[in-house]
Amino acid sequence: MLTAALVALALASVPRPFTVDDLLALERAGDAAISPDGASVAYTVATSAPGGEKLVSALHLVPAAGGPARRLTFGEERVTSPAFSPDGRRLAFLSNRKGGTQAWVLELQGGEARRVTDLPGGVSELRFTPDGAALVVAADVDPACGADAACNRKADAAAEVRPHLAARLLFRHWNEWRERVRTHLVRVPLDGGPALDLTPGDRDAPPVQRGSGDDLAFSPDGTTLYYVAVSDPVEATSTNGDVYAVPLAGGTPRRVTTAPGWDGSPRPSPDGKRLAWLAQPRAGYEADRYHVMVAAADGSGARDLTAGFDRSAADLAWARGGKALRFTAESEGVHALYEVDLAGKVTELYRGRNLARVSWSRDGARLAALVDGLAAPPEVAVLEPGGRGARPRLLTALGAKGLAGVALGEVRPLTATGKDGQALHGWMVLPPGHRDGQRHPAVVLIHGGPQGAWNDAWSFRWNPMLYAARGWTVVLPNPRGSTGFGQAYTDAVRANWGGTPYDDIMRLTDAAVATGAADGGRMCAAGASYGGYMVNWINGQTDRFRCLVAHAGNFDLRMAYYDTEELWFPEWELGRPWETPEAFERWSPSGFVAQWRTPTLISHGEKDFRVTVTQGFAAFTALQRRGIPSRLMVFPDEGHWVLKPRNAKVFHDEVLGWIGRWLDSPAPQASAPR
């Protein structure tokens, strides 16, 4: 009996493999916001609702010094975007607790939250005005109605019985129709006074396709709102966002920046005499490097402070009383923290755990952020970057609680050399319990973008730990086109989609095999978006993989140009099909179907307007007509990403099952293409 009890105790102490259910059950920290004085942090925690139809979330408040957190909301709702009032006594946030998403305000000293907007199109961003007397929110409105709620309800009701009728491009975006509505900035007095449309007219201001709350700012004297709008007439083909200034009382906006690329994240200096912002120099290129610019408050005399710093800046804030600016930048697998003084000297302040969703205190001396890693789910943390050896102070332990008793894989850097001598970067995730000398089946996961990267960061979608838990070595390549390795590295994918990036992926895969941890005879590859495209491309270039998985991947690039909505992207990457047909033909997987051999799972969301579901249908048709083992999985209620927890469960189970079918057998199952 004693022996049996000891055996049971020993087994109970052995960590178990990470499962899909573990991933979906994790509490998800998000939207951290620090109070103006840096003393408190508000954040949200999301969980799967019963039945898995959606995520629900709650708002929490915790001292920045650490200590117990206080839960502030309790309904079955989705809460996002917390923002402190200038005096730190109130929190505004977005909630869908009574239907559409609206702005709510909560007194932190006690009491119930009250809804302060009633805009039929819902609210997507919010900011307190400097005097705390109003909110400025981003809302979808009928341009003829502006902030008039009754007029918008009438227009919405009329539209419900009519077909979609478009007279311009960007009539769809991601997964929604937008042929009639525009996003405008609306000032909403908290005393119940009338709302005011600050950016009237038939255009999105801020741009729905790229803008965010980060593109809103107020002058220190509280009289002016800075925002971003696309200046070119055809928004679907332009990345030319410029900073505008409009009186907070309403009036004619003034264009502040005039560069050909994107200008965003305006930041007035503490004394109001200067304006900083982030700028992309090249027109039409959404992945160009963001430079830190500074000028007079009217935009004159602009200077580039980071001209010699080959990383793309984000999360900009003034610091040291207006003597410097602080920002994050993606760099070699993590988002690190930097400071640039007004002479252009850049200093790295922190590099360690990955930083995301950064929120700065008023003086720029302290930040709140999410910190995470490939083996560590996001946690809320604060960081004071001024001192030597500064490290984030964790305020939550959601991952430790959710993953107690769970074994995760080991993360190792992976390097290779490109055919042109370029150093290549990636990661390997080894199965739990791996010992040097062991060789495992391998899965190569290809990231999207193509201007994206596998960073040392957690993912609730394509999580490498799920694959490592099955006993597979996971290869995470960052080929040319990836971000964080210099702008030339990112630019190298242009007009080269299946060329150098494909070769880089193969070389990083070879490097993983050379370590001995990946079995080169038992490999599958999977990817989404550009990664899905690359999987389709791989099928016509090599038969080294036993199976493939393509989610939301383009199959025919010529038709993809006409199917998609953000046209600046294919026009920058490949041109226009009637002007550069050879580029679309050269890199289109549809042109190589005769060489397809590999069993493939095709997955798609039916509401995906970025890569339309017809691309998935076409790839599956090609596989079936070639006689290649294949499956098609379509989610009627998903767009580009599989977001609903119950759908994510189906997705992961199907993908892991498909890969397991081909990897877990000692010999490949024969197929008979014809």
C-alpha positions, 0 to 999 in steps of 0.5 A, a space after each residue: 500500500 505504501 509503495 502504491 501511494 508513493 508511486 501515485 504521489 510521484 506521478 502526480 508531481 510529474 508535469 503533464 503535457 500542455 493541451 488545447 484546453 489548457 491554452 483556451 482556459 488561460 486568463 488573458 491579461 490585456 490593455 494595461 493602462 497606468 495612471 497619470 501619476 504612475 501609482 496605479 495600473 488598470 488592466 483587463 482579464 479575459 476568459 472564455 464564456 460558457 460554451 466558447 462563443 466569445 471572450 468575456 473580460 473584467 476590469 481590474 486595478 492594482 497598485 503599481 508598487 504591487 499588492 492585491 488587485 481589485 476587480 472593478 467590473 463583474 458582468 458577462 461583457 467584453 471590457 477593453 481600453 481602460 483610460 484614467 482621467 487626468 486627476 486619476 480619480 476615474 476610469 473610462 472604458 469600453 463595454 458591450 454590457 448593454 448591446 453595442 460597445 459604448 464608453 463607460 466611466 467609473 468613479 474609483 472611490 466607489 459607485 457604479 459605472 455609468 454609460 456616457 455614450 449612446 452612439 448607434 455605430 458603437 465606440 472603438 477608442 476613447 480619451 479623456 479631455 485634459 480638463 476631464 470634463 469630456 471624452 473624445 471617442 472614435 465612433 462609426 457614423 453615417 457622414 450625413 448624420 455625424 454625432 446625431 444619434 437619432 439620425 444615425 438610427 434612422 440611417 441604420 434602419 434604412 440600410 438594413 432593408 437595402 443591398 450593400 451599395 458601394 461607390 468607393 473602395 475600402 467598402 469592406 475591411 477585415 470582416 465587415 462592410 463599410 460602404 456607408 459608415 465612416 469613423 469620426 472623432 466625437 467629443 462627448 461632454 460628461 455632464 450630458 450635453 450634446 455630442 460634437 463631431 470633430 472630424 465631419 465629412 465623407 472620410 475616416 478620421 481617424 483611419 479605420 484601416 490603420 489608426 488607433 487611440 495611439 494617434 490621438 493627443 491633446 495640446 497641454 493647454 487643452 484647446 487642441 486635438 491632434 489626430 491622423 487622417 489619410 490625405 490622399 483621395 483614394 484611401 484604399 491605395 494610400 498609406 499617406 496618413 498625416 497629423 491634423 490639429 482641430 480645436 477641441 471646441 470644433 472648427 476647421 482642422 489644420 494639416 500639420 505634417 505633409 510627408 508622403 508616408 504615414 505620420 502618426 502618434 502625435 505627441 505635444 511636448 510638456 510645454 506645448 512648444 514642440 510636437 513629436 510623432 512617428 513617420 514612415 518616409 515612403 509612400 504606399 509602404 505600411 511596413 516602412 521604418 517608423 522614425 522619431 520626428 520632432 518639430 515646432 508645434 505647427 510642424 515646421 522645422 521637422 528633424 529626424 531624431 532616429 535617422 541612423 537607428 535601424 529599428 522601427 519606433 513605437 509607443 512614443 512618449 516624452 520624458 525627462 521634462 521634455 529633454 528626451 523621448 522614449 519608445 519601444 522597438 522590435 529588435 532581434 526577437 523582442 520589443 526593447 525600450 529606448 530613449 533618444 535625446 533632442 540631439 539624436 543620441 539613442 540609448 537602449 534602456 531595457 532589453 529582456 522580456 518582451 514588452 507589449 501594449 505599453 502605457 506611460 505615466 504623465 512624466 514618462 518615468 514609468 510604464 505599464 506593459 504586458 510582458 511575455 515570452 514563447 514559454 510565458 503567457 502575458 503578465 501585467 508589469 511596471 518598469 522604471 527604465 531610468 536606473 541601471 539594471 531596471 527590470 519589470 515588476 510583475 503585478 499579476 501571475 495569471 500564467 503561473 496559476 493557469 500552467 501549474 503542473 504543466 510542462 512546456 517546451 524548451 526555447 532555443 535560438 536558431 541561426 543559419 546563413 542565407 545564400 547571400 551570406 545574410 545572417 538568418 534568425 529563428 527559434 526552436 522549441 523542443 518537446 518537454 523532457 528533450 535530452 540532447 541527442 534525441 531526434 523528434 518529428 518536426 513542424 515548421 510554423 511560418 509567420 504571416 505578414 510577410 512583415 512580421 516575426 516570430 518573437 519571444 512572445 506568447 501566442 493565443 493562436 499559433 502557439 508553438 507549445 501545443 506542437 512541442 507537447 505532441 513530441 515534435 520539435 517546432 521550427 520558427 523561421 524569421 526569413 527575409 521580410 521579417 521585422 526587427 532585423 533592420 529595414 533592408 531585411 524587411 524590404 527584401 521580400 518585395 517582388 520576391 515573395 517565393 524567392 529569398 524568403 522561401 530559401 531562408 525558410 529552407 536554410 533555417 529548417 536545414 539548420 534545425 535538422 543539423 542540430 540533431 533535434 529535428 528529424 529531416 525525414 518526418 516534417 510538416 509545415 504550417 502557416 497563416 496569411 502570408 504563412 498560408 501563402 508560403 505553404 501553398 508555394 512550398 507545395 509546388 517547390 519541394 516534397 520534403 514535408 510529409 504534410 502541410 497546413 495553409 490557413 487564410 493563404 493566397 493561392 492565385 495572386 492576380 485574383 487576390 489583388 482584385 479580392 482584397 481591400 487594402 490595395 496599397 499592400 499588393 501594389 507595393 509588393 507586386 504592382 498592379 496586375 495589368 501593369 506588372 503581370 509577370 510579378 503576379 504570375 511568377 510568385 503565384 502558387 496556382 502556377 505550380 499546381 502540376 508539381 503539388 504532391 504533399 497532403 494538405 489541410 486548407 483552413 479559412 474564415 468565410 468572413 475574411 475580406 483580407 484573403 477571401 475564402 475563394 482562395 481557400 476554395 481554389 487551393 482545395 479544388 486543385 488538391 482534390 483534382 490532383 488526387 492529393 489527400 486533403 481536407 477543407 475546414 471553413 468557419 462561417 463565423 470567422 474572418 482572417 483569424 479564428 477568434 471564438 474559443 469554441 472555433 479555436 478548439 476545433 481548429 487546433 484539434 483538426 490541425 494537430 490531428 492532421 499533422 499527427 496523422 502524417 508525422 506519427 507513423 514511421 513511414 509516410 503514407 503514400 499519395 497518388 497525385 494525378 
